[in-house]
Each structure stands twice: as C-alpha cells, then as structure tokens.
C-alpha cells in the first residue's frame, strides 16, 4: 500500500510538473523569423532582422501578459531550406507565428504548413501578387509589385514617355512588374518591348546592349532588393547613363540600403515605391534615427519597414486576442490600421494584403548623401490585380 501510495504521489507530481511546464510554455509566444541571412539576398535578411529587433527593443517583449520570443533562422535564400526550417519551428519550437520570407519562392514553400498547422505567416518582403492566395493564414506587410508598378506606368505616360523597354528578373515579382507595367502603359497608348534576365547569377550586359540598340525613351527595371548596384555598374559600362534613356521602375533598383554606393549614376532615377528613408513624417524621422543608432552604418530600406510593421501587426493582433494564436490571430489581423513610418496603412480584410500610399520619387543628393526624394503621392493603393478580380 505504501509503495502504491508513493508511486501515485510521484505520478501526480509528474503530471503537475508536466502541466506546469505546459502552462509556462503557453506564457511564451514564439515568432519564427525565417530570412536569407547569407547568400546574394542577405541584405534583405539583415534589414528585416534589424527592424524586428528594433521594434521589440522599443515596445518590450511582453504582449497580453505573454513573453515574446524571436527565433531567427537563416534559409540562405533556398526554398527547400525555408520549408524545412518552418516545419522544425512548428513541430519542435511550437511557434505561434512564422514571419520574414525574403523572396517569393521562400514565401510560397511553407504556405501549406501554415494552413495545416493554422500558424499565421507574416510575409515581410516577398512581393508577388498571388502569395496571399497560397494560404488563408498568410498576411503581408511589404507590398505587391503591381501595387508599386501601375503608378509608374501612369507617371510615365503623363510625362512624355512613349517608348519603353522593360528589363526584369525572370521570376514571380519580375513577371508581375512586367505584366502590370506593360498592361497599364500600352493601355494609355505607349509602346513596350520586354526583356527578362535570369534571377541566378544575372549578367545584364547583353540585355543592356539590346536596350542601347532599341533607343527607348525610358528603361523600366525590376531587380530584387540588393541587386541594384550590380545593375547600375553594367548600366554605366554600356554608356546608358549618358544616352538620354530615362531610368524608371519600382523602388527595388534604388534600394536605400545600397543607394549611396551606386554613386552619381543613380541621380535622376524615377521610381514608385511605398517607402523611402527620406519620407517626411515625424514617425519616419524617429524610425530612421532609432534604426541608425541601433545599427551603425545602416540606413533602413523598404524591407526594414516591412519587418517593423510586421512586428507591429503581430503585437496588435495578439493584444486583440489576449495572446491567442491560430485562426483567432489571423482574424484579428484583418482590417487593422495604423500609422507606419511609411504613412497610413491597413490590412485589407478580404485579401490580407497591405493597403498603403505609393510615392513617386527621384534620386537626389541631400546633405551629401543620395536619397529617393518623394514628390507625389498616390493614396491608399490596393493591389490592382486582386482589385481587378474583385470587380
């Protein structure tokens, strides 16, 4: 009897300990941040990680009585690695949210896992329009390429540009940008010739020679964040900087992170994008100052603001659900609105995409540095692909 009583007591204690451990585990909300921290797209990972950590530093690591834990994983820019890391984070680390995703293939790879496990997936960078359709648990705080590109086509047609060559990286966002620009620009009477460059190990030279031979009024360029410097170098080598061909496109090509390193060749480039480090608002001035202080020799770019706002979305969603994850959290994120360093933003409750201002900018020298200086605003832009489907 004594032995049985002793074993019962030990068993009860073990159960109590296990339940206590589960309770403790529930007091922590884990966010798996999956990013390309090494490889050709490392600047994207570096920017988003820095912004996510800055947000936590500013707002604290407690939300709705729960401790927030950020777990950063390097997927090296390879989709198979992204999927494996997502699975490990869901199964082993019991994450409540996965976030990051520097490129479209990296965002799409874990989408089925998000659906199966009911884990919200916050896309902070990847910009192909259809990404949010891959899972009802995906929500995006970056942008879509059509969202940034259609305003560029409108600006070009209104400013005397008749003939354009498009040069895009040959994968989802590049194809999105090409189609969106071509459709909008030809719809206004413009002429377009399309060129696509391989995403892996791009050599722009032969394509730029075709541009030089075509003598368009403007060259529309989309390359992923971090690749603009390589493009600009070959743009100069082909003499296109002195040819009178205007350089236009979404803002990836004049990415704030590498803009200063491009030199004077970037001056005068006209782009449309949702964020510039030079955006004139109190929120952005405070954001840029804090980001630079926390990360010496770094200037925040549009990837950083996607990461910063992604953390804001997670925090505010958790406040609404009192720390609950899963379906409740994704539902809480739909329709949220706030003032971001980029301006007013909201999450479209139907598409789970971000609605935001798009700015027309020109590269100018300001206080001895190069900046994308905004000179026009298109307010509250939805993704035009999904908006067209809805209509």
C-alpha positions in Angstrom: 0.0 0.0 0.0 2.8 2.4 1.0 4.6 1.6 -2.3 1.4 2.2 -4.3 0.7 5.4 -2.4 4.3 6.6 -3.1 4.0 5.7 -6.8 0.7 7.5 -7.1 2.2 10.6 -5.4 5.2 10.5 -7.8 2.8 10.1 -10.8 0.7 13.0 -9.6 3.8 15.2 -9.1 4.9 14.3 -12.7 1.6 15.3 -14.1 1.6 18.5 -12.1 5.1 19.3 -13.4 4.1 18.5 -16.9 1.0 20.7 -16.7 3.2 23.4 -15.1 5.6 23.1 -18.0 2.8 23.4 -20.5 1.4 26.5 -18.6 4.8 28.0 -18.7 5.2 27.2 -22.4 1.8 28.9 -23.1 3.1 32.1 -21.4 5.7 32.4 -24.2 4.7 33.4 -27.7 7.4 32.3 -30.1 7.9 34.0 -33.5 10.0 32.1 -36.1 11.7 34.7 -38.3 12.9 32.9 -41.4 15.2 35.1 -43.6 18.1 34.9 -46.1 20.9 36.0 -43.7 23.6 34.7 -46.0 23.9 34.4 -49.8 23.0 37.0 -52.5 19.9 38.3 -50.7 21.5 38.7 -47.3 20.8 42.5 -47.3 17.1 41.7 -47.1 17.5 39.4 -44.1 19.8 41.8 -42.4 17.3 44.7 -42.8 14.3 42.8 -41.6 16.0 41.2 -38.6 17.4 44.7 -37.5 13.9 46.2 -37.8 12.1 43.4 -35.9 14.7 43.6 -33.1 14.3 47.4 -33.0 10.5 47.1 -32.7 10.9 44.7 -29.7 13.6 46.9 -28.1 11.1 49.9 -28.4 7.9 48.1 -27.4 9.2 45.5 -25.0 8.9 41.7 -25.1 5.6 41.3 -23.3 2.1 41.4 -25.0 -1.2 40.5 -23.4 0.7 39.1 -20.4 2.8 36.8 -22.7 6.6 36.9 -23.3 7.5 37.3 -27.0 10.5 35.2 -28.1 12.0 35.8 -31.5 13.8 32.9 -33.1 15.8 33.9 -36.2 16.7 31.2 -38.8 18.8 31.6 -42.0 17.3 29.9 -45.0 20.2 31.1 -47.3 17.7 32.1 -49.9 16.8 28.4 -50.8 13.1 27.5 -50.7 13.6 23.8 -49.6 15.6 25.1 -46.6 12.8 27.6 -45.8 10.2 24.8 -45.8 12.4 22.5 -43.6 13.0 25.4 -41.1 9.3 26.2 -41.0 8.5 22.6 -40.2 11.1 22.4 -37.5 9.9 25.6 -35.9 6.2 24.5 -35.9 6.9 20.9 -34.6 9.9 21.4 -32.3 9.7 25.0 -31.2 5.8 25.3 -31.2 5.9 28.8 -32.8 2.7 30.8 -32.8 3.7 32.9 -35.9 6.2 32.5 -38.7 7.5 35.6 -40.4 10.1 37.1 -42.8 10.3 35.4 -46.3 12.7 37.4 -48.4 11.7 36.2 -51.8 8.6 34.8 -53.5 9.7 31.1 -53.7 10.7 31.3 -50.0 7.2 32.6 -49.0 5.4 30.0 -51.1 7.4 27.0 -49.8 5.9 26.9 -46.2 2.4 28.1 -47.2 0.8 24.5 -47.0 2.4 24.2 -43.5 0.8 27.4 -42.4 -2.6 26.1 -43.5 -2.2 22.6 -41.9 -0.9 23.9 -38.6 -3.1 27.0 -38.5 0.0 29.1 -37.9 -0.2 32.7 -39.2 2.5 33.5 -41.8 3.5 37.2 -41.9 5.2 38.0 -45.2 7.5 41.0 -44.6 9.3 41.1 -48.0 8.2 38.9 -50.9 6.0 40.8 -53.4 4.4 38.5 -56.0 0.7 39.5 -56.0 -0.7 35.9 -55.6 1.3 35.0 -52.4 -1.6 35.6 -50.0 -3.8 33.3 -52.1 -1.5 30.3 -51.3 -2.9 30.0 -47.7 -5.7 31.7 -45.7 -3.1 32.1 -42.9 -0.8 34.4 -44.9 -0.9 38.1 -44.3 1.5 40.6 -45.9 3.2 43.8 -44.6 5.5 44.5 -47.5 3.9 45.4 -50.9 3.0 43.8 -54.2 4.8 44.6 -57.4 1.7 45.6 -59.3 0.8 47.9 -56.4 4.1 49.8 -56.9 4.3 49.4 -60.7 0.9 50.6 -62.1 1.6 54.1 -60.7 4.9 54.1 -62.5 3.2 53.4 -65.8 0.7 56.2 -65.1 3.5 58.7 -64.3 5.5 57.7 -67.5 2.5 58.1 -69.8 1.8 61.5 -68.3 5.3 62.8 -68.7 6.0 62.4 -72.4 7.4 58.9 -72.4 6.2 57.0 -75.4 8.5 54.0 -75.9 9.8 51.8 -73.0 12.0 48.7 -72.7 11.3 46.6 -69.6 14.1 44.7 -68.0 13.1 42.4 -65.2 14.4 39.5 -63.2 12.8 36.3 -64.5 10.7 35.1 -61.5 7.3 35.9 -59.9 7.8 39.5 -58.9 9.6 40.4 -62.1 6.9 38.9 -64.2 4.3 40.7 -62.1 6.1 44.0 -62.6 6.5 43.4 -66.4 2.8 42.5 -66.9 1.5 45.3 -64.7 3.6 48.0 -66.4 3.0 46.7 -69.9 -0.7 46.4 -69.5 -1.1 49.9 -67.9 1.3 51.7 -70.2 0.1 50.2 -73.5 -3.4 50.9 -72.4 -2.5 54.6 -72.5 -1.0 54.3 -76.0 2.6 53.6 -75.1 5.0 51.1 -76.8 6.8 48.4 -74.8 9.4 45.8 -75.5 10.0 43.2 -72.8 13.3 41.6 -71.7 13.9 39.1 -68.8 17.2 38.4 -67.0 17.9 35.1 -65.1 17.5 35.5 -61.4 20.5 33.4 -60.5 23.9 35.0 -61.4 22.4 37.7 -63.6 24.6 39.3 -66.3 22.8 42.4 -67.5 25.3 43.4 -70.3 23.8 41.6 -73.3 20.3 42.9 -72.3 21.6 46.4 -71.9 23.1 46.3 -75.3 19.7 45.5 -76.7 18.3 48.5 -74.8 21.0 50.7 -76.3 20.2 49.4 -79.8 16.4 50.0 -79.3 16.9 53.6 -78.2 13.7 53.8 -76.0 12.6 56.9 -74.1 13.0 55.0 -70.8 14.2 51.7 -69.4 11.9 50.2 -66.8 13.9 48.0 -64.4 12.9 45.5 -61.7 15.6 43.6 -59.8 15.4 42.2 -56.3 16.5 44.3 -53.4 20.3 44.3 -53.1 21.0 43.6 -56.8 20.6 47.2 -58.0 24.3 48.1 -57.5 25.3 45.3 -59.9 22.8 46.5 -62.5 23.9 50.1 -62.2 27.6 49.2 -62.7 26.7 47.5 -66.0 24.3 50.3 -67.0 27.3 52.7 -66.8 29.7 50.3 -68.6 27.3 50.2 -71.6 27.2 54.0 -71.6 23.4 54.2 -71.0 23.8 56.8 -68.2 24.9 59.3 -71.0 22.4 58.1 -73.7 19.4 60.1 -72.6 17.4 57.0 -71.7 15.4 57.7 -68.5 15.8 55.1 -65.8 12.4 54.2 -64.2 10.9 51.4 -62.2 9.6 50.2 -58.8 11.9 51.3 -56.0 13.9 48.0 -55.6 16.5 49.2 -58.1 17.4 52.3 -56.0 17.2 50.4 -52.7 18.1 52.7 -49.8 20.4 50.1 -48.3 22.8 50.3 -51.3 21.9 53.7 -52.9 24.9 55.7 -51.6 27.2 53.1 -53.1 25.8 53.5 -56.6 27.2 57.0 -57.0 26.1 59.7 -59.3 24.8 57.3 -62.0 21.6 56.9 -59.8 20.9 60.6 -59.8 17.6 61.4 -61.6 16.2 57.8 -61.5 12.4 58.0 -61.1 10.8 55.2 -59.1 7.5 54.4 -57.4 7.5 52.7 -54.0 5.8 52.6 -50.6 8.8 53.7 -48.5 11.9 55.9 -48.6 14.3 56.7 -45.8 13.7 60.3 -46.8 9.9 60.1 -46.2 9.0 63.4 -44.5 7.0 62.4 -41.4 7.6 62.5 -37.6 7.2 58.7 -37.4 9.7 58.1 -40.1 12.3 60.5 -38.7 12.1 58.8 -35.4 12.3 55.4 -37.1 15.4 56.2 -39.2 17.2 57.8 -36.2 16.5 54.8 -33.9 17.4 52.3 -36.7 20.7 54.0 -37.4 21.5 54.3 -33.7 20.8 50.5 -33.2 22.6 49.6 -36.4 25.6 51.9 -37.2 26.4 52.3 -40.9 22.9 51.0 -41.9 20.1 53.0 -43.4 16.6 51.4 -43.2 15.1 50.4 -46.6 11.7 49.2 -47.7 12.5 45.7 -46.4 13.1 47.1 -42.9 9.8 48.9 -42.8 8.1 45.6 -43.9 9.7 43.9 -40.9 9.0 46.7 -38.5 5.3 46.8 -39.5 5.1 43.0 -39.5 6.1 43.0 -35.8 3.5 45.8 -35.1 0.8 43.7 -36.8 1.7 40.6 -34.7 1.8 42.6 -31.4 -1.6 44.4 -32.2 -3.2 41.1 -33.2 -2.0 39.4 -30.0 -3.5 42.3 -28.0 -6.9 41.8 -29.7 -6.8 38.0 -29.0 -5.4 38.3 -25.5 -2.4 36.3 -26.6 -4.2 33.6 -28.6 -2.7 32.4 -31.9 -4.1 30.3 -34.8 -7.3 31.3 -36.5 -8.2 33.9 -33.9 -4.9 35.7 -34.5 -5.2 35.8 -38.3 -8.8 37.1 -38.0 -7.6 39.8 -35.6 -5.0 41.0 -38.1 -7.6 41.5 -40.8 -8.7 45.1 -41.1 -6.1 46.5 -38.6 -4.9 50.0 -39.5 -2.1 52.2 -38.1 0.4 55.0 -38.9 3.6 53.4 -40.1 7.0 55.1 -40.8 5.8 54.8 -44.5 2.5 56.6 -43.8 -1.1 55.4 -43.2 -1.5 51.6 -43.7 -4.2 48.9 -43.2 -4.7 45.2 -43.8 -7.3 44.5 -46.5 -9.7 42.1 -44.7 -10.6 40.3 -47.9 -7.1 39.8 -49.4 -4.9 40.1 -46.3 -2.6 42.4 -48.3 -1.4 45.8 -47.1 -3.2 48.9 -48.4 -0.8 51.9 -48.5 0.4 55.1 -50.2 2.7 54.8 -53.2 5.1 57.6 -53.7 6.8 58.9 -56.9 10.4 59.6 -56.1 13.5 61.0 -57.7 17.1 60.2 -56.6 18.7 63.4 -55.4 21.7 64.4 -53.4 20.7 65.6 -49.9 23.1 66.5 -47.1 25.9 64.8 -49.1 24.0 61.5 -49.5 21.8 60.0 -52.1 18.1 59.7 -51.3 14.8 58.7 -53.0 13.1 62.1 -52.6 9.3 61.8 -52.8 7.5 64.4 -55.0 4.0 62.9 -55.5 1.6 60.6 -53.5 -1.0 58.1 -54.7 -3.0 57.4 -51.5 -4.5 54.1 -50.2 -3.4 51.9 -53.1 -4.7 48.3 -53.0 -3.1 45.5 -55.0 -4.5 46.2 -58.5 -4.5 42.5 -59.5 -6.8 41.5 -56.7 -8.8 44.7 -57.0 -9.5 43.9 -60.7 -10.6 40.3 -59.7 -13.0 41.7 -57.1 -14.6 43.9 -59.7 
